[in-house]
Amino acid sequence: MVPPRSGSAMGMRSRGPVELNVNLAKSYEIRGPKSPMPRSPLRDVTHEDRTSRASYEDRLDSAIHVLRTEANALMALTQLYSSERVCRDGFYRSIEVLTRHRDHRGKVVFIGVGKSGWIAKKLTATFSSLGLPAVFLHPTEALHGDLGIIGEYDTLIMITFSGKTPELMLLLPHLNKKCPLILLTSPTSMETCEIAKQRPDLILLPAPIPESEKETFGVSAPTTSTTMAIAVGDALAYVASKEMYQSVSSVFAKNHPGGAIGQAFKTK
């Protein structure tokens, strides 16, 4: 495997802020026609009909706005990982540490709180199903005894959109510095990320969004940002599993005997 020109050593430090000159909001635009109204028998149009139609269109327009926003953000994120060194180096180094134990020693420990905690739980399940043993660690519970779940061969992945979640900042000094730490977050440079400032040896894995959810939807509810984090996490899981095993499909089939997916493997 040929490393990137910028180097891939685990101890590599950031050489300064990285300016991303990608216009995320306008890099790609997903368009599509509005959904048609369902056909109904011919009759006079009433006030109730007009109100119903407006409600129908408003609902669908709002839904399409959300879908288009998240699709455009994913396209912009794809462009970043196709061209920007900070993203490419971060991903390359993340795979290096996730696959460093070819004898399958160690596990992945996902850490997050709030919506990021639920993303961490989802990725814990995804990694485990692909033959990459993983567990979830709540940062508050970690400070009350659960730190013992971390072993010397483990890899830690913190998830935080802001890069400065208080619960994670409190936990940071107590983590084993021998365990590589990957930070999945929105800041795109070490200098603009509070957690990275406290732990300069971590691996930065950016997952920014073109504009804040407050600007896009009028509310700061995690939506586009959580989609970006899941997408990057899924990419990590697939690539790491692909490098650890000859057949990702066989590993997944072994770990997923139940449900429709398991049944599909049995009938092959």
N, C-alpha and C positions, 0 to 999 in steps of 0.2 A: 504494500500500500504506500503510495507516494504522499508525503506530508505537504501541506500548503507552503508556499514560499515564505510566509511570515513566521514559520516555526510552530511546533506543536508541543513543546515541553510543558509539563504540568505547572512548572513554577513560573511560566512566562507572565510578566506584568504588563499592564496597559502602558503604552507610551504617551498617553494623553487623551483628551477628549476626542472622540471620533465624530466628525460632522457628517451626518447622513443627508446627502443632497437629493434624496428621492422625494418627490412630491407624492406623499402617500395618498392624499385625498383624491388626486387626479391621475394616478398612475394607470389605473384600470377603471372601467365603468361597466357594470353589468346592467344591461337594459332588457326590457321585455314588455309585451303588450299587457294591458290590464285584463283581468279576468272578466269574461262576458257575464251578463245577467242571465239567469236561467230563463228559458222560454216559458210563456204562460198563455192561456187562451186569450183571443182577442176580446177586449172590452174597453170601456171608457177608462182613462187614467184618472184616478182619484188622488186627493191630497195624501191619503195613506200610502198609495203606491209611490208617490214622489218621495215621501219621507222614508219609506222602506228602501227605495233605490239608493237614496243618499246614504243611508246607514250601511247598506251592503257595500257600496263603493268605498266609503270611509274605512270600513273595517278591513277590506282587502288592500286598499292603498297603504294603510298603516302596516299591515303584515308584510307586504312587498317591500316597504321601506326598510324594515328590519332585516329581511332576507338579503336585500341588495346591499345594505350597509355591511353586513358580515361577510358577504361574498367578495365585495370590493376590498375589505380589510385583509382577507386571506390572500387575494391576488397581490396586494401590496407587500404583504409579509413574504410571499414567495419571491417577489422581486428582490427584497432585501437579502434573503438567503442565497439568491443567485449571484449577487454582485458585491455586497458589503462585507469587508474583511472581518469586522467585529462579530458579525453573525456567523460567518463561515468558520472562523477560527474557534469561536465558542462552541459550535456544534461539533467540529472535528475533535476538539479536546475533550468534550463530554463523552463522545464515543470511546475515546482512548481510555478514560478512567473506568467507564462502565464495562469494558471488555478486558481489563488488564489482568484479571485472574482467569486464565483459561482452564484452570482446574475447578472452576465454579465455586471457589471460596467466596464468602461474603454475600451481601445482599444490597438492595437499594432501599434507602430509608427516605420516604417522602415526608416533608414537613410543611404544614400550612394551616391557616386558620380562616374561618369564615368561608366565603365562596371559594377561595383558593384552597381551603382544606378539603372541600368536596371534590375539587379537581384533582387534588393529590390522592384522594381515595380512589377515584376513577382510574388514574394512571397506575396506582398500586395494583389494581386488578388487571389492567392491560399488560403491564410488565410481567406479572406472575403467569398469566396465561401464555405468554410467549417464551417461557422458560427462563425468565429473569426474576428470581425470587425477590419480592418487595414487601415492605410493611409500611403502615402509616403511623406517624408519630405526631401527636398534638403538642404544640409548643408549651402550653401551660402544664399539661400532664407530665411532660418531659422534666420540668423543674420540680415535680413532686414524685420523683422516683423512676419514671419511665425512661430516663436517659440510659438505663441499663440495657435497653433493647439494642443499642448501637454496639457493634462489634468492630474489632480492629481492621477487618478487611472490607468494611462496608463503604458504600458511596452515598453521600447525602445530597438530596435535591430539595431545595427550598423553593416554594412558589409564593410570590407576592407581586401584585401588580405595581404597587407604589415603590417597592424597593426599600421601604422604611417601616414596615409593620411593627408596632411596638412589641408585640409578643415574641416576634422573631429576633428583634434587637436584644431583648432580655436573655434569650436563649443562647445567642451567638457565642458569648465568652465561655460557655460551658461545653461546647461541642469539641470532640476529639479532633485536634488539628491534623492528626495523621490520616484522617478520613477525608478524601477529596470532597469539596463542596461545590455543587452546581447551583446557580441562582437563576431561576426562570422568572423574568421580570420585564417591566416595560422600559426602564432606562437603557440607553444604548451606549453608555460609557461608564467606566469605573468611577470617574470623578463626579458623576451626577447621581450616583446610587449610594445611599447612606449605609446600607449593609456592606457593600463592596468596600467602602472606605474603612470599615472596621475589620474586614477580612480580605486584604488585598491579594491573597493567593487564591481566592475562589475563581471559578469559571463562570463568566457572565454569558447568559443565554437570553438574548433580547426577544421580547414578544410585544412590540409596541402596537398602538392602534393609530390610524390617521388623525382622528380627532376624539376628544373626550365624549363619553356617553352622555354627559350633561348637554353638550353642544348638539349632539345628534338626536337624542330622544327627549331631552328636557328633564331627564332624571339620571342620577349617577349610579343606577343599578347595574351591577356587573353583567354585561351581555356580550358585546363585541370582544371585550378584553378576555373573558373566560373562554370564548371560542378560540382565540389566538393561542392561549396557553395550552389548551387541550390539543390543538393541532401540532404544536412544536413537541409536546410530550409524546404524542402518537408517533411522530417521526423518529424521535429518540428510541422508542421501544422497538419499532420495526427494524431500524438500521442496526441497533445493538444485537438484536436476536439474529439477524441475518449474518452478522459476523461471528457469532458464537456457535451457530449450528449450521449443518449442511442443509437441513430442510426445516424451515420455519413452519411450514404447513404440518409436518409430522409432529413437531413439538406441540403445536396448538391443538392438534387432534387428540393427542395423549392427555393434555390438560383440560380438555373440554368435551367430556363424553356425554354430557347431558343436553337436553333441549333440542330444538330443531337443528342447531349447528352440529351437535354430536351425532344426531340421527343421519344427517347428510354425509358425514364421514363414514358411518357404518355401511351405507348403501353404495359406496364407491367400490 
